Amino acid sequence: MGRKKVKHELISNEYVRRTTFRKRKAGLLKKLSELTTLCGIMACGIIYSSYDPQPDVWPCPQEACRMLERFKNLPAKKQGKYMMDQKDFLDKSISKLNGRLETENKGNREALDMELLLIGFLADKKSCSSEVLTEIGHILDEKMNFLTKRIEFIKGFRPTKLMADDDNKKRVEHGLEKGYPRNYSGCYL
C-alpha cells in the first residue's frame, strides 16, 4: 500500500508530533547505523528534543566526542569543504539552473538564426554563398536525423546508436547522447 504525501509543516497535535518524532528518530539512527556498516565510514548523531532532558547520542557519547574532536582538529578549509546551509544550497542550485538556461538559450538562438536564414533564403530566392548553403544543408540533415529518430522512437524502436566514437560529438550535437531524440530545447522526447 502506498503512502500519502506528507506535508512538511509542524504537526499541531502534540501526541501525534511526539509519536512521529520517536519513530523518525529511530529510523534516522537505524540509517546512521546502516551507513556506517555498509560504507565503512565514521558517523555520529546527536538529537536534541524538548521531550527528553538529555540529548540522544549515537553510537555513544564517548565515540561521538572522539569523532567531534577529530573533526575539530581538521584544518578549517577541510571542515567546511562539504558544509552547506540552505542559502548556499539554494545559491548553488540557482547558479546551476542559470547555467543550463544560458546554454539552452544559446542553442535556441543559434537554431532560430539558422531557421530565419533558411526562411529568408527560401522566401526571397536570393543567391547564397556556398558556405551558407553548406550550413543550411547541415541544419537540414540534423533535422532529418532528428525526425527519423523521433519516428523510430514513437514506433517503439530504440534508435540505433552511431558506431564510431568520432560520431559521439555528432550524437551530442544532435541531442542523442543517450540514444533518445531530443527536441531543440534540450528535453528528451
C-alpha positions as CSV (number, residue, x, y, z in Angstrom):
1,M,0.0,0.0,0.0
2,G,1.4,3.4,-1.0
3,R,1.9,6.3,1.4
4,K,0.2,9.6,1.1
5,K,2.3,12.7,0.6
6,V,3.5,14.2,3.8
7,K,3.2,18.0,4.3
8,H,6.4,19.3,5.8
9,E,5.0,21.6,8.5
10,L,4.7,21.5,12.3
11,I,2.3,18.8,13.5
12,S,-0.4,20.6,15.6
13,N,-1.4,17.6,17.7
14,E,1.2,17.2,20.5
15,Y,0.6,13.4,20.9
16,V,1.0,12.8,17.1
17,R,4.0,15.1,17.0
18,R,5.8,13.2,19.8
19,T,4.9,9.8,18.3
20,T,6.2,10.9,14.9
21,F,9.4,12.3,16.4
22,R,10.0,9.0,18.2
23,K,9.5,6.9,15.1
24,R,11.5,9.2,12.8
25,K,14.4,9.4,15.4
26,A,14.5,5.6,15.5
27,G,14.6,5.5,11.7
28,L,17.3,8.1,11.5
29,L,19.5,6.3,14.0
30,K,18.9,3.0,12.1
31,K,20.0,4.7,8.8
32,L,23.1,6.0,10.5
33,S,24.0,2.5,11.7
34,E,23.4,1.1,8.2
35,L,25.5,3.8,6.7
36,T,28.5,3.2,8.9
37,T,28.2,-0.6,8.4
38,L,27.7,-0.7,4.7
39,C,30.0,2.2,3.7
40,G,32.7,1.8,6.4
41,I,32.6,5.5,7.4
42,M,32.6,7.2,10.7
43,A,29.4,8.9,11.7
44,C,27.7,10.1,14.8
45,G,24.3,11.6,15.6
46,I,23.2,14.0,18.3
47,I,19.5,14.7,18.6
48,Y,18.2,17.4,21.0
49,S,14.5,17.5,21.8
50,S,12.1,19.1,24.2
51,Y,10.8,15.6,25.1
52,D,14.0,14.3,26.7
53,P,16.2,16.1,29.3
54,Q,19.4,14.6,27.7
55,P,20.2,14.5,24.0
56,D,20.2,11.2,22.2
57,V,23.7,10.4,21.1
58,W,24.6,7.7,18.6
59,P,26.7,5.4,18.8
60,C,27.6,6.5,22.4
61,P,28.7,9.8,23.9
62,Q,32.4,8.9,24.1
63,E,32.6,7.8,20.5
64,A,30.7,11.0,19.4
65,C,33.1,13.1,21.4
66,R,36.1,11.4,19.7
67,M,34.6,12.0,16.2
68,L,33.9,15.6,17.0
69,E,37.4,16.2,18.3
70,R,38.8,14.6,15.2
71,F,36.7,16.9,13.1
72,K,37.7,20.0,15.1
73,N,41.4,19.1,14.6
74,L,41.0,19.2,10.8
75,P,42.1,22.5,9.1
76,A,39.2,25.0,8.7
77,K,39.3,24.6,5.0
78,K,38.7,20.8,5.2
79,Q,36.0,21.2,7.9
80,G,33.8,23.4,5.7
81,K,34.6,21.8,2.3
82,Y,31.3,20.0,2.1
83,M,29.2,22.0,4.5
84,M,26.3,23.8,3.1
85,D,23.5,25.7,4.7
86,Q,20.1,26.3,3.0
87,K,21.2,29.6,1.5
88,D,24.4,28.1,0.0
89,F,22.4,25.1,-1.4
90,L,19.8,27.4,-3.0
91,D,22.6,29.7,-4.4
92,K,24.3,26.7,-5.9
93,S,21.1,25.3,-7.4
94,I,20.2,28.7,-8.8
95,S,23.6,29.1,-10.4
96,K,23.4,25.6,-11.9
97,L,20.0,26.3,-13.3
98,N,21.1,29.7,-14.7
99,G,24.0,27.9,-16.5
100,R,21.6,25.4,-18.0
101,L,19.2,28.2,-19.0
102,E,22.0,30.1,-20.7
103,T,23.1,27.0,-22.6
104,E,19.6,26.3,-23.8
105,N,19.1,30.0,-24.7
106,K,22.3,29.9,-26.8
107,G,21.2,26.8,-28.6
108,N,17.7,28.1,-29.2
109,R,19.2,31.4,-30.6
110,E,21.5,29.6,-32.9
111,A,18.7,27.3,-34.2
112,L,16.4,30.3,-34.6
113,D,19.1,32.3,-36.5
114,M,19.6,29.4,-38.9
115,E,15.9,28.9,-39.4
116,L,15.4,32.6,-40.1
117,L,18.3,32.4,-42.6
118,L,16.7,29.4,-44.3
119,I,13.3,31.1,-44.4
120,G,14.8,34.3,-45.8
121,F,16.6,32.4,-48.4
122,L,13.6,30.4,-49.5
123,A,11.2,33.4,-49.4
124,D,13.5,35.9,-51.3
125,K,15.1,33.2,-53.6
126,K,18.3,35.1,-53.2
127,S,21.6,33.6,-54.1
128,C,23.8,32.5,-51.2
129,S,27.4,31.7,-50.9
130,S,28.4,28.1,-50.8
131,E,29.3,28.3,-47.1
132,V,25.7,29.4,-46.3
133,L,24.3,26.7,-48.4
134,T,26.6,24.1,-46.7
135,E,25.4,25.3,-43.3
136,I,21.8,25.1,-44.4
137,G,22.4,21.6,-45.7
138,H,23.9,20.6,-42.3
139,I,20.9,22.0,-40.5
140,L,18.5,20.2,-42.7
141,D,20.5,16.9,-42.2
142,E,20.3,17.4,-38.5
143,K,16.6,18.0,-38.6
144,M,16.0,15.0,-40.8
145,N,18.1,12.8,-38.5
146,F,16.1,14.1,-35.5
147,L,12.8,13.4,-37.2
148,T,13.9,9.9,-38.2
149,K,15.0,9.1,-34.7
150,R,11.8,10.6,-33.3
151,I,9.6,8.5,-35.7
152,E,11.6,5.3,-34.7
153,F,11.1,6.2,-31.1
154,I,7.4,6.7,-31.4
155,K,7.0,3.4,-33.3
156,G,8.6,1.7,-30.3
157,F,12.0,1.0,-31.8
158,R,15.1,2.1,-29.9
159,P,17.2,4.4,-32.1
160,T,20.3,2.8,-33.4
161,K,23.5,4.1,-31.8
162,L,26.2,5.5,-34.0
163,M,29.1,3.1,-34.4
164,A,32.3,5.2,-34.3
165,D,33.5,7.1,-31.2
166,D,34.2,10.0,-33.5
167,D,30.5,10.3,-34.1
168,N,29.9,10.8,-30.3
169,K,30.3,14.5,-30.9
170,K,27.6,14.4,-33.6
171,R,25.3,12.4,-31.3
172,V,25.7,15.2,-28.6
173,E,25.1,17.9,-31.2
174,H,22.0,16.1,-32.5
175,G,20.7,15.6,-28.9
176,L,21.2,11.8,-29.0
177,E,23.7,11.3,-26.1
178,K,21.6,8.6,-24.6
179,G,20.1,7.2,-27.7
180,Y,16.9,9.1,-27.3
181,P,15.9,12.0,-29.6
182,R,15.7,15.4,-28.0
183,N,13.8,18.5,-29.1
184,Y,15.7,21.7,-29.6
185,S,15.0,22.9,-26.1
186,G,17.1,20.0,-24.7
187,C,14.2,17.9,-23.4
188,Y,14.1,14.2,-24.2
189,L,11.0,13.3,-26.2
